[in-house]
Amino acid sequence: MKKTGLFYSFNTNKTSQAARKIGEEFGDAAVHVNAETLTEQEFLAYDNMILGVPTWFDGELPNYWDEFVPAIEDLDLKGKTAAVFGNGNQKGYPENFVDGIGIMANLLESRGARLVGFTSSKGYQFESSQALRGEQFSGLALDFENQASQINTKIKKWVEQLKKEFE
Ligand SMILES: Cc1cc2nc3c(=O)[nH]c(=O)nc-3n(C[C@H](O)[C@H](O)[C@H](O)COP(=O)(O)O)c2cc1C
């Protein structure tokens, strides 16, 4: 498998927990990169990219990702394979559940990345989400607030999927 970068904010609690688990499942073959201090050069150093994108502010990206969006908008991501995971709260924010996954997934794809890691939206209860594509999410949706006991199983399954979908 080509080099895999795992991009997320090291300052988060829940996203970091999920990222550590994802890293473990990859057998530490993924390099952890802090999204808070990310440069374009660091971002482009990996052929396989996993991005941790929680949703904040009623359907928006957290500040550290929002600040990196203009950089991504100028990048050519052809040849890259990308997957997005993201935390959200389906009971608290049913109209914007894991929107951040969709916002980031669409952006990466618009810059030429091949998007992988789609998952079923069955088993979640919400009204709308920018991460939805038909019946699937354009990434892995994690809800620590309402479905904490499912997180580890979901991550395990997702990483097995990514190992097949990454090059
Ligand atoms: C102010 C605030 C706004 C939020 N907005 C959303 C939202 O629009 N959609 C959603 O699915 N979750 C939303 N959440 C839930 C967070 O995404 C969830 O708590 C997540 O686990 C935070 O991850 P982090 O602590 O790693 O940043 C919000 C949480 C807070 C505190």
The ligand as an SDF file (V2000), in Angstrom:
LIG
                    3D

 31 33  0  0  0  0  0  0  0  0999 V2000
  -21.5450   24.0380   19.1260 C   0  0  0  0  0  0  0  0  0  0  0  0
  -21.6610   22.6760   18.5080 C   0  0  0  0  0  0  0  0  0  0  0  0
  -22.1830   22.5360   17.2340 C   0  0  0  0  0  0  0  0  0  0  0  0
  -22.3260   21.2910   16.6270 C   0  0  0  0  0  0  0  0  0  0  0  0
  -22.9000   21.1820   15.3850 N   0  0  0  0  0  0  0  0  0  0  0  0
  -23.0970   19.9430   14.8550 C   0  0  0  0  0  0  0  0  0  0  0  0
  -23.7420   19.7820   13.5980 C   0  0  0  0  0  0  0  0  0  0  0  0
  -24.1480   20.7460   12.9400 O   0  0  0  0  0  0  0  0  0  0  0  0
  -23.9050   18.5340   13.1020 N   0  0  0  0  0  0  0  0  0  0  0  0
  -23.4990   17.4120   13.7890 C   0  0  0  0  0  0  0  0  0  0  0  0
  -23.6730   16.2860   13.2870 O   0  0  0  0  0  0  0  0  0  0  0  0
  -22.8750   17.5360   14.9920 N   0  0  0  0  0  0  0  0  0  0  0  0
  -22.6620   18.7460   15.5350 C   0  0  0  0  0  0  0  0  0  0  0  0
  -22.0500   18.8860   16.7590 N   0  0  0  0  0  0  0  0  0  0  0  0
  -21.6100   17.6620   17.4610 C   0  0  0  0  0  0  0  0  0  0  0  0
  -20.1060   17.4330   17.2920 C   0  0  0  0  0  0  0  0  0  0  0  0
  -19.7520   17.1760   15.9610 O   0  0  0  0  0  0  0  0  0  0  0  0
  -19.7000   16.2460   18.1510 C   0  0  0  0  0  0  0  0  0  0  0  0
  -19.8540   16.5970   19.5040 O   0  0  0  0  0  0  0  0  0  0  0  0
  -18.3070   15.7660   17.8810 C   0  0  0  0  0  0  0  0  0  0  0  0
  -18.0810   14.5860   18.6170 O   0  0  0  0  0  0  0  0  0  0  0  0
  -17.2170   16.7990   18.1700 C   0  0  0  0  0  0  0  0  0  0  0  0
  -15.9930   16.2250   17.8440 O   0  0  0  0  0  0  0  0  0  0  0  0
  -14.6290   16.8620   18.3430 P   0  0  0  0  0  0  0  0  0  0  0  0
  -14.7970   17.0290   19.8420 O   0  0  0  0  0  0  0  0  0  0  0  0
  -13.6000   15.8520   18.0240 O   0  0  0  0  0  0  0  0  0  0  0  0
  -14.4610   18.1420   17.6200 O   0  0  0  0  0  0  0  0  0  0  0  0
  -21.9110   20.1420   17.3500 C   0  0  0  0  0  0  0  0  0  0  0  0
  -21.3650   20.2870   18.6300 C   0  0  0  0  0  0  0  0  0  0  0  0
  -21.2510   21.5130   19.2080 C   0  0  0  0  0  0  0  0  0  0  0  0
  -20.7040   21.6090   20.6160 C   0  0  0  0  0  0  0  0  0  0  0  0
  1  2  1  0
  2  3  1  0
  2 30  2  0
  3  4  2  0
  4  5  1  0
  4 28  1  0
  5  6  2  0
  6  7  1  0
  6 13  1  0
  7  8  2  0
  7  9  1  0
  9 10  1  0
 10 11  2  0
 10 12  1  0
 12 13  2  0
 13 14  1  0
 14 15  1  0
 14 28  1  0
 15 16  1  0
 16 17  1  0
 16 18  1  0
 18 19  1  0
 18 20  1  0
 20 21  1  0
 20 22  1  0
 22 23  1  0
 23 24  1  0
 24 25  2  0
 24 26  1  0
 24 27  1  0
 28 29  2  0
 29 30  1  0
 30 31  1  0
M  END
$$$$
